[in-house]
Amino acid sequence: MKYAVIEASGSQFIVEEGKPITLDNIDKKEGDKVEFEQILLTVDGDKVTIGTPHVAGLTVVGEVVKHFKGEKVRVVNFRAKARYRKARGFRHQHTEVMIKSIKGVK
């Protein structure tokens, strides 16, 4: 089994070839390639490579599948005994990336 741990959008993700990941919104169009160069760890069968903090010479290549909005988050402000109520909503923008290859794993 071949996989890697990458750092993207301020978070860490375990990625495998052929599987999608959901990131915060990135400025790429659907169908564009995305390269992740901050690889923290790779595993290829019994061979494990750990970076300090990143593994040099490796890249993970993906393709933007779609952009979408997440679940609605309701924010309610309330002050007791003052008849003050205010409700707002927020939907976070996400990007789904399909991982195509992990380059450099030997």
C-alpha beads as a LAMMPS data file, in Angstrom:
LAMMPS data file: protein, C-alpha beads

106 atoms
105 bonds

1 atom types
1 bond types

-500.0 500.0 xlo xhi
-500.0 500.0 ylo yhi
-500.0 500.0 zlo zhi

Masses

1 110.0

Atoms # bond

1 1 1 0.000 0.000 0.000
2 1 1 1.425 3.347 -1.063
3 1 1 0.328 6.561 0.631
4 1 1 1.651 9.895 1.845
5 1 1 0.854 12.525 4.456
6 1 1 0.761 16.045 2.975
7 1 1 0.296 19.495 4.389
8 1 1 -2.235 21.620 2.497
9 1 1 -4.637 24.427 3.445
10 1 1 -3.198 24.507 6.961
11 1 1 -4.102 20.866 7.640
12 1 1 -2.543 17.446 7.213
13 1 1 -4.106 14.836 4.935
14 1 1 -3.424 11.153 4.273
15 1 1 -3.539 10.735 0.492
16 1 1 -3.569 7.671 -1.746
17 1 1 -3.486 7.477 -5.516
18 1 1 -6.976 7.452 -7.024
19 1 1 -8.763 8.769 -3.935
20 1 1 -10.244 12.275 -3.471
21 1 1 -9.544 14.741 -0.661
22 1 1 -11.547 17.809 0.357
23 1 1 -9.569 21.014 0.920
24 1 1 -10.396 24.610 1.668
25 1 1 -11.111 26.576 -1.495
26 1 1 -8.049 26.909 -3.771
27 1 1 -7.702 29.251 -6.749
28 1 1 -7.706 26.668 -9.544
29 1 1 -10.325 25.839 -12.146
30 1 1 -11.948 22.435 -12.495
31 1 1 -9.625 20.130 -14.406
32 1 1 -6.433 22.022 -13.445
33 1 1 -3.494 20.146 -11.957
34 1 1 -2.399 20.815 -8.383
35 1 1 1.027 19.896 -6.996
36 1 1 1.648 19.486 -3.288
37 1 1 5.315 19.737 -2.329
38 1 1 5.028 19.734 1.458
39 1 1 5.202 15.987 2.024
40 1 1 5.591 14.999 5.679
41 1 1 5.721 11.207 5.371
42 1 1 5.558 8.509 2.704
43 1 1 4.871 4.800 3.017
44 1 1 5.505 2.306 0.217
45 1 1 4.986 -1.214 1.503
46 1 1 7.564 -1.696 4.271
47 1 1 9.592 1.409 3.367
48 1 1 8.707 4.463 5.479
49 1 1 10.260 7.898 4.862
50 1 1 9.779 10.597 7.489
51 1 1 10.619 14.228 6.712
52 1 1 12.385 16.717 8.964
53 1 1 9.974 18.549 8.561
54 1 1 9.439 17.777 4.840
55 1 1 10.668 14.979 2.585
56 1 1 12.836 16.473 -0.172
57 1 1 12.293 15.594 -3.825
58 1 1 8.710 14.339 -3.566
59 1 1 5.518 15.763 -5.018
60 1 1 1.903 14.682 -4.953
61 1 1 -0.022 15.524 -8.112
62 1 1 -3.785 15.951 -8.105
63 1 1 -6.554 17.313 -10.286
64 1 1 -9.348 19.660 -9.215
65 1 1 -12.644 17.798 -9.550
66 1 1 -15.149 20.368 -8.288
67 1 1 -15.791 23.376 -6.066
68 1 1 -18.704 23.226 -3.630
69 1 1 -20.158 24.771 -0.495
70 1 1 -20.135 22.990 2.854
71 1 1 -22.888 22.663 5.421
72 1 1 -24.489 25.850 6.691
73 1 1 -23.173 27.117 10.023
74 1 1 -25.700 29.138 12.028
75 1 1 -24.358 31.991 14.171
76 1 1 -26.799 33.450 16.708
77 1 1 -26.145 36.503 18.893
78 1 1 -28.382 36.888 21.911
79 1 1 -28.467 39.228 24.874
80 1 1 -30.632 38.252 27.806
81 1 1 -33.317 40.672 29.007
82 1 1 -32.594 43.144 26.196
83 1 1 -34.815 41.756 23.392
84 1 1 -31.779 41.473 21.149
85 1 1 -31.462 38.527 18.753
86 1 1 -29.526 38.327 15.528
87 1 1 -29.045 35.206 13.400
88 1 1 -26.651 34.779 10.509
89 1 1 -25.570 31.877 8.354
90 1 1 -22.304 30.929 6.699
91 1 1 -21.323 28.256 4.155
92 1 1 -17.637 27.472 3.737
93 1 1 -16.182 27.029 0.218
94 1 1 -14.444 23.680 -0.434
95 1 1 -12.498 22.107 -3.300
96 1 1 -12.392 18.394 -4.065
97 1 1 -9.053 17.174 -5.453
98 1 1 -8.515 13.712 -6.969
99 1 1 -4.985 12.432 -6.231
100 1 1 -3.376 11.208 -9.467
101 1 1 0.141 10.205 -8.418
102 1 1 2.766 10.301 -5.697
103 1 1 6.009 11.105 -7.539
104 1 1 9.424 10.293 -6.187
105 1 1 8.546 7.318 -3.967
106 1 1 11.082 4.620 -4.793

Bonds

1 1 1 2
2 1 2 3
3 1 3 4
4 1 4 5
5 1 5 6
6 1 6 7
7 1 7 8
8 1 8 9
9 1 9 10
10 1 10 11
11 1 11 12
12 1 12 13
13 1 13 14
14 1 14 15
15 1 15 16
16 1 16 17
17 1 17 18
18 1 18 19
19 1 19 20
20 1 20 21
21 1 21 22
22 1 22 23
23 1 23 24
24 1 24 25
25 1 25 26
26 1 26 27
27 1 27 28
28 1 28 29
29 1 29 30
30 1 30 31
31 1 31 32
32 1 32 33
33 1 33 34
34 1 34 35
35 1 35 36
36 1 36 37
37 1 37 38
38 1 38 39
39 1 39 40
40 1 40 41
41 1 41 42
42 1 42 43
43 1 43 44
44 1 44 45
45 1 45 46
46 1 46 47
47 1 47 48
48 1 48 49
49 1 49 50
50 1 50 51
51 1 51 52
52 1 52 53
53 1 53 54
54 1 54 55
55 1 55 56
56 1 56 57
57 1 57 58
58 1 58 59
59 1 59 60
60 1 60 61
61 1 61 62
62 1 62 63
63 1 63 64
64 1 64 65
65 1 65 66
66 1 66 67
67 1 67 68
68 1 68 69
69 1 69 70
70 1 70 71
71 1 71 72
72 1 72 73
73 1 73 74
74 1 74 75
75 1 75 76
76 1 76 77
77 1 77 78
78 1 78 79
79 1 79 80
80 1 80 81
81 1 81 82
82 1 82 83
83 1 83 84
84 1 84 85
85 1 85 86
86 1 86 87
87 1 87 88
88 1 88 89
89 1 89 90
90 1 90 91
91 1 91 92
92 1 92 93
93 1 93 94
94 1 94 95
95 1 95 96
96 1 96 97
97 1 97 98
98 1 98 99
99 1 99 100
100 1 100 101
101 1 101 102
102 1 102 103
103 1 103 104
104 1 104 105
105 1 105 106
